[in-house]
Amino acid sequence: MAGKKKSPYRKYAFVGLIVALMACISTSLIGTANIMLAMKMFTLDVEVTDKLNLALQISIGILVIGLAAYAMLSPDTIRRFLTGRQARYGSNSLILTLAFAGIIFAANYIVFNNPKSWDLTEDKSNTLAPETMKILATLPAKITATAFYSASLNSSAADELLLKFKSNSNGKFEYRFVDPDLDPAAARDAGITGDGKILLQMGEIKEIASFASEEELARTMIRLISPESRTVYFLQGHGEPGLEPGGEFSFSTAKNTLESKNYTVETLNLLTTHSIPDDALAIIIAGPTKPVSAQEVTLLRKYVDEGGSLVVLEDPRFFTEFEDAPDPLANYLSTEWGITLNDDIVIDLVNTQNPFQAVSSQYNAHPITQNLTDKYIVILPQARSISVAAGGETRVITPLISTTDQSWGESELVADQSPAFDPATDNPGPLNLAAAGENTSTKGRVVVFGNSLFASDEIFDAYGNGNMFINAVDWAAEQEDLLDLTTRPATPRTFVPPTQGSFLILLIVAILVIPGMVVFAGVSSWLSRRKRG
């Protein structure tokens, strides 16, 4: 019987396979890049993205053309493949593969369009607090959160937290991430200074969360839902730096940041008004170069005794015009609160580049420092140390930040001479740089820093300086007490090491039993197939 005539172009069929193989590889690589782009693992310009999509379409087209060319040049091979035993086995595998892929696709489609989450932890550590859930359930309008995170700051925890808010908001909470280094205009328009802050916006109302935590976001949402007048005053009249841009010692950045959190920032001159406004949530005394008078301190004392708050940023006498004049404000803080501004300047050898810049190396637990510990340091140039006495029955005094023992308070600074520690006259480290006090009876509060430059425009955005100042004002103005979330006691989990006998059993099972079962199954299958021929 004469055989069927073979196509004379069959020998060129492999060219189609090679082209198809190269196109398949190209399609896989470009498709993977598109998937990663869709998952926001990296970003590209719009023009580059369009070119990538075009390249994907061209690769798929070449793949189809290559396979079609091979089928046309070698039809016998295709015919045998489709009618032989391999085709039957291959069709079964193809059907199973398609069925599996279809199930996976359908399941992912349903989950994607109906996102749900289940907290399977024993202590429900991945579930939002009931208070937060109630806030999300009663949102009057949609809230959009914009998290400003640079590439140098890990945003995974913030992303996970914001996703929880979104999943429990019935579609009324959306969020996105913006890199302030790549889009500084967006950060500037939002009033964002520093890194790791989150802007919440509902309509035209905006509030800024200083850091990513459930409690901070919930409190910020409460301020967003219930906007109210919140006014703080900067005391003037003693040579304090201004609040408008101009000069490195201005507090304009601090003012703008407070206003971006819906504070109303005003100035107050007690030398002319002789009274403190009723709407003052806190009075900020930042960098006076001349002493606050005794008459003013009398007004401030009365204000605090009635539940008001002070934030005091007072520099060393060496850098002011105090000279030998008395300091009634410092005397009030020392006698009434046990917070003493020492007559020295901190020398911190931890800062090898500039020992006159004190570094906050240690933090005490307090609402003011809650988002600074293990994240940011605070730099206080030309600072004085603070002594803190024990609190009384109604006063709670907390040192906030301090230096290490590689520092001291220099009491006799001489111009053009390098300072050296003198145990007879200098204060040895560690040294307190800031302290907070609260009267549990009157609700009056004070926060005292031995430095004002850390909150000035020049270094407000450096490290945790801005966070420290804003946290201090928030606490003094009692804006941190808007919400107390239900806390969950952590479930202690400890690893109990196995005994010698149990470890030996685990070793035998892992090395001998499990691999032996696999080998036995393989040998049994081979023998069974051999017997069947």
Secondary structure as UniProt FT lines:
FT   TURN            8..9
FT   HELIX           10..12
FT   HELIX           13..38
FT   TURN            39..40
FT   HELIX           46..73
FT   HELIX           75..83
FT   HELIX           85..113
FT   TURN            122..123
FT   TURN            125..126
FT   HELIX           130..137
FT   STRAND          143..148
FT   TURN            151..152
FT   HELIX           156..167
FT   TURN            168..171
FT   STRAND          173..178
FT   TURN            180..182
FT   HELIX           184..190
FT   STRAND          197..202
FT   TURN            203..204
FT   STRAND          205..209
FT   HELIX           214..225
FT   STRAND          231..235
FT   TURN            248..249
FT   HELIX           252..260
FT   TURN            261..262
FT   STRAND          264..268
FT   HELIX           270..273
FT   TURN            278..279
FT   STRAND          280..286
FT   HELIX           294..305
FT   TURN            306..307
FT   STRAND          309..313
FT   HELIX           317..319
FT   TURN            323..324
FT   HELIX           328..337
FT   STRAND          339..341
FT   STRAND          345..348
FT   TURN            349..350
FT   TURN            355..356
FT   STRAND          357..359
FT   STRAND          362..363
FT   HELIX           367..369
FT   TURN            370..375
FT   STRAND          379..381
FT   STRAND          386..388
FT   STRAND          395..402
FT   STRAND          407..410
FT   TURN            415..416
FT   TURN            423..425
FT   STRAND          427..428
FT   STRAND          432..439
FT   TURN            440..442
FT   STRAND          445..449
FT   HELIX           453..455
FT   TURN            457..461
FT   TURN            463..464
FT   HELIX           465..476
FT   TURN            477..478
FT   TURN            480..481
FT   HELIX           500..508
FT   HELIX           509..513
FT   HELIX           514..531
//
